[in-house]
């Protein structure tokens, strides 16, 4: 019977050790679950931030498109105004040349008449 009692006491000791190991494993699993829950919260927060960034980037892209369209319209307007200015300047230049030629001819004719 002694051997049976020894075996039982050894088994009880082993069961105690296994019980300790199981409780340690349960603690570790609990910590892992806590870590996973914390990680889930962080991932959810990051997903929210990414969604906000996506919305903001889409808004910025649409604003940039609008700016490009406005810039194209503005550039066409400036080109048209510059073309009109160039034509007007060209016409005034021809008028100026015409007036200068007329003055020179008048002065030359006056000089010729005075000498004669």
C-alpha positions, 0 to 999 in steps of 0.5 A: 500500500505504501507504493500505492500511496507514494504513487498517489502522492506523486500523482497529486504532486504532478496534478498540482504542477499541471494545475499551476502550469494551467493557471499560468497558461490561463494568465498568459492567454488572458494577457494575450487576449488583453493585448489583442483587444488593445491591438483591435482598438488601435487598429480601429483607431488607425482605420478611422484616421485612414478614412479621414485622411482619404476623405481629406485627400479626395477633397484636396484632389477635387480642389486641385482640379477646380484650381486647374480649371480656373487656371486654364480659364484665367490663362485663356483670358490673359492670352486674349487680353495680351493678344488685344494689347499686342494688336492695339500696340501694333496699330499705335506703332504704325500711327506713330511711324506715320506721324513721324514720317509726315513731320519729317517730310514737312520739315524737309519741305520747309527747309527746302522751301526756305533755301529756295 
